[in-house]
């Protein structure tokens, strides 16, 4: 049972529990009207200490589409954080107002800290360069829905693998499914951290600095932007930001059924000239995010279709 649980990182849930969430999300996609009132009378707090478009709006859309309501803030200066209130005190107070909390924070580890103070289900909507578990659920739903399985894939992850919380979470999640292999594509300065690689069997991943050479072997390509907000040295960011740009010419070297995913927002790393390519599924991916968050909210609140 997932009722009253917290989600800080994907490993908090078993594979069986993740599969239950994905199956519910697929059912919601097929028959959304059946779920339109299951959260009537329920209230969610969205506490966003860092800017967000897709994650915040998809959480809010998810709760609204389930019949629930939303309170919260979209940046900390509009809250008592600007007056010096601690994270723990904020969570204690908000827990008394709502049934469930989703929080994004720029500091790695903030979600684990916040979860110590909550009295309602808590969802990590991204904590610094650490974890982004609901993006991972989004990615898993996208892959399962469009590829039919979460097993037996060669997955390329390209760009900012050092600070990219989305790729950290995805690798750890997909590593739990059978026969998945990873190709880490990044400049030396943005390589996948050793602690992530340490959890993968040595023969299940390889590393390269060349996107072109890796493309023709991939079933999935997960592009990421180089995140300027994670760099203390802005000159280094400017030097690295356009290292990889996926365009129509490069896509000619990819498999006909390779899928291109991206957590968005993109900057320059994916050219708009492939947006109409059937293999480019990043906008579908964003839509899947709303449905998987609907399923997650239902599971954590312990609600079901009203008979």
C-alpha positions in Angstrom: 0.0 0.0 0.0 1.3 3.4 -0.9 -1.3 5.4 1.2 0.4 8.0 3.4 3.9 7.2 2.1 6.5 9.8 1.0 8.4 9.9 -2.3 11.9 11.3 -1.9 13.7 9.1 -4.5 12.5 6.4 -6.9 14.0 3.7 -4.7 11.4 4.5 -2.0 9.0 2.4 -4.0 9.4 -1.2 -5.1 9.2 -2.2 -8.8 5.8 -3.6 -8.1 4.6 -0.3 -6.6 6.0 1.7 -9.5 4.3 -0.6 -12.0 1.0 -0.1 -10.1 1.4 3.7 -10.5 2.2 3.3 -14.2 -0.8 1.0 -14.8 -3.1 3.4 -13.0 -1.7 6.3 -15.1 -2.4 4.4 -18.3 -6.0 3.7 -17.2 -6.5 7.4 -16.4 -5.2 8.3 -19.9 -7.8 5.9 -21.4 -10.7 7.1 -19.3 -9.9 10.5 -17.6 -13.6 11.3 -16.9 -13.9 8.3 -14.5 -11.3 10.0 -12.3 -12.5 13.6 -12.4 -14.0 13.6 -8.8 -11.9 11.2 -6.8 -10.0 13.9 -4.9 -13.0 16.2 -4.2 -12.4 17.8 -0.8 -8.7 17.1 -0.9 -6.1 19.9 -0.8 -2.5 19.9 -2.2 0.3 22.3 -1.3 2.8 23.0 -4.1 5.9 24.6 -2.4 8.3 25.7 -5.1 11.5 27.3 -3.9 12.9 27.2 -7.4 11.4 28.2 -10.8 9.4 25.6 -12.6 6.9 25.4 -15.4 6.1 21.8 -16.3 6.6 20.2 -12.9 4.6 22.8 -10.9 1.8 23.2 -13.5 1.5 19.4 -14.1 1.1 18.8 -10.3 -1.5 21.5 -10.2 -3.3 20.3 -13.3 -3.2 16.7 -12.0 -4.8 17.7 -8.7 -7.4 19.9 -10.4 -8.3 17.1 -12.9 -8.8 14.7 -10.0 -11.3 17.2 -8.5 -9.0 18.5 -5.7 -7.7 22.0 -4.9 -4.3 23.7 -4.7 -2.5 26.2 -2.4 1.1 27.1 -2.3 3.8 29.4 -3.8 5.8 29.5 -7.0 8.9 31.3 -5.5 10.1 31.7 -2.0 10.0 35.5 -1.8 6.2 35.2 -1.7 6.3 33.1 1.5 7.6 33.5 5.0 10.9 32.1 3.8 11.8 35.7 2.9 11.4 36.5 6.6 13.8 33.7 7.7 11.4 30.9 8.4 13.1 27.5 8.5 12.1 24.7 6.1 11.0 22.5 9.0 8.7 25.2 10.4 7.2 25.8 6.9 6.5 22.1 6.5 5.0 21.7 10.0 2.6 24.6 9.4 1.6 23.6 5.8 1.0 20.0 6.9 -1.8 21.3 9.1 -3.6 22.9 6.2 -3.4 20.2 3.4 -3.7 16.5 2.6 -0.5 16.2 0.5 2.6 18.3 -0.2 4.8 18.6 -3.4 8.0 20.6 -2.9 10.8 21.7 -5.2 14.0 23.1 -3.6 17.4 24.2 -5.0 19.4 22.5 -2.2 20.2 18.8 -2.6 18.9 16.9 0.4 16.2 19.4 1.2 13.4 16.9 0.4 14.8 14.4 2.9 14.9 17.1 5.6 11.4 18.3 4.8 10.0 14.8 5.0 11.1 14.6 8.7 8.6 17.3 9.6 5.6 16.4 7.5 2.4 14.8 8.8 0.9 14.2 5.4 2.3 12.5 2.3 5.2 14.4 0.8 6.5 14.3 -2.8 9.9 15.5 -3.8 9.4 17.6 -6.9 13.2 18.0 -7.4 15.9 18.9 -4.9 18.9 20.6 -6.4 21.1 18.3 -8.4 20.1 15.3 -6.4 16.8 13.6 -7.3 13.6 14.2 -9.3 11.5 11.1 -8.8 8.3 12.3 -10.4 10.2 13.1 -13.6 11.5 9.6 -13.4 7.9 8.2 -13.2 7.1 10.4 -16.2 10.0 9.0 -18.1 9.1 5.4 -17.2 5.5 6.0 -18.3 6.7 7.5 -21.6 9.0 4.6 -22.3 6.5 1.9 -21.3 3.7 3.5 -23.3 5.7 4.1 -26.5 8.1 1.1 -26.4 5.8 -1.4 -24.7 8.4 -2.5 -22.0 10.9 -1.2 -19.5 13.3 -4.0 -20.3 16.0 -4.6 -22.9 16.9 -1.1 -23.9 20.1 0.7 -24.8 19.7 4.2 -23.3 21.9 7.1 -24.2 22.0 10.0 -21.8 23.6 13.1 -23.2 24.6 16.5 -21.8 24.8 17.5 -18.2 25.2 14.2 -16.4 27.0 15.7 -13.4 24.3 18.1 -12.2 21.3 16.5 -14.0 19.0 15.2 -11.3 16.7 13.8 -13.9 19.3 11.5 -15.4 20.5 10.4 -12.0 17.0 9.3 -11.0 16.3 7.7 -14.4 19.5 5.6 -14.4 18.9 4.3 -10.9 15.3 3.4 -11.9 16.0 1.8 -15.2 18.9 -0.2 -13.7 16.3 -2.1 -11.6 14.7 -3.5 -14.8 16.3 -6.4 -16.7 18.9 -6.1 -19.5 19.1 -2.3 -19.8 22.4 -0.8 -20.9 23.5 2.8 -20.7 25.7 5.0 -22.8 26.8 8.2 -20.9 27.6 11.0 -23.4 29.2 14.0 -21.7 32.3 16.3 -21.7 34.8 15.4 -19.0 33.6 18.3 -16.8 30.0 17.0 -16.8 30.5 13.2 -16.5 28.1 11.0 -14.7 29.0 10.9 -10.9 30.9 7.9 -9.7 28.3 7.2 -7.0 25.7 6.6 -9.8 28.0 4.5 -11.9 28.9 2.5 -8.8 25.3 1.1 -8.7 25.5 -0.2 -12.2 27.2 -3.4 -13.4 30.4 -2.5 -15.1 29.4 -4.3 -18.3 26.1 -2.4 -18.5 27.4 1.0 -19.3 30.0 2.8 -21.3 31.1 6.5 -21.5 31.9 8.7 -24.5 32.3 12.3 -25.4 30.9 11.8 -28.9 27.2 11.9 -29.5 27.5 11.1 -33.3 29.3 7.8 -32.7 26.8 6.6 -30.1 23.6 7.4 -31.9 23.1 4.4 -34.2 23.2 1.9 -31.3 20.5 3.6 -29.2 16.9 2.6 -28.5 16.4 5.8 -26.4 18.2 9.1 -26.3 17.7 11.2 -23.2 18.9 14.8 -23.9 19.5 17.3 -21.2 20.4 21.0 -21.1 23.5 22.2 -19.5 22.1 23.9 -16.4 23.5 27.4 -15.9 21.9 27.6 -12.4 24.1 24.8 -11.1 27.4 26.4 -12.1 29.4 28.7 -9.8 31.7 29.5 -12.7 29.7 31.2 -15.4 32.6 31.1 -17.9 32.7 27.4 -17.6 28.9 27.2 -18.3 29.3 29.4 -21.4 32.1 27.1 -22.6 30.1 23.9 -22.2 26.5 24.9 -22.9 26.5 24.1 -26.6 28.7 21.0 -26.5 25.9 18.8 -27.9 23.2 19.9 -30.3 20.9 17.2 -31.7 19.6 18.2 -35.2 18.0 16.7 -38.3 21.3 15.7 -39.8 22.4 13.8 -36.7 19.0 12.1 -36.5 19.7 10.5 -39.9 22.3 8.3 -38.1 19.7 7.1 -35.5 17.5 4.0 -35.6 14.1 4.5 -37.2 12.4 3.6 -33.9 14.8 5.4 -31.5 12.9 7.8 -29.2 14.2 11.2 -28.2 13.3 12.3 -24.6 14.0 15.5 -22.8 12.8 16.6 -19.4 12.5 20.2 -20.7 13.1 23.1 -20.8 15.5 22.9 -23.7 17.8 25.7 -24.7 20.0 24.9 -27.7 20.6 21.1 -27.3 17.7 20.0 -29.5 17.1 21.9 -32.7 13.6 22.7 -33.6 14.1 21.1 -37.0 13.4 17.7 -35.4 10.2 18.7 -33.5 8.1 17.1 -36.2 10.1 13.9 -36.3 7.9 11.0 -35.0 10.9 10.0 -32.8 10.9 13.3 -30.9 8.5 12.6 -28.0 9.5 15.2 -25.5 6.2 17.1 -25.7 4.2 13.9 -25.3 6.5 13.1 -22.4 5.4 16.4 -20.7 1.8 15.3 -21.0 2.5 11.9 -19.6 3.9 13.7 -16.6 0.5 15.0 -15.7 -1.1 11.6 -15.8 1.5 9.9 -13.8 1.3 12.6 -11.1 -2.5 12.0 -11.1 -1.9 8.4 -10.4 0.8 9.1 -7.7 -1.5 11.5 -5.9 -4.3 9.0 -5.9 -2.0 6.3 -4.5 -0.5 8.4 -1.8 -4.0 9.7 -0.7 -5.5 6.2 -0.9 -8.4 7.2 -3.1 -10.0 5.3 -5.9 -12.7 5.7 -8.5 -16.0 6.4 -6.7 -18.4 3.6 -7.4 
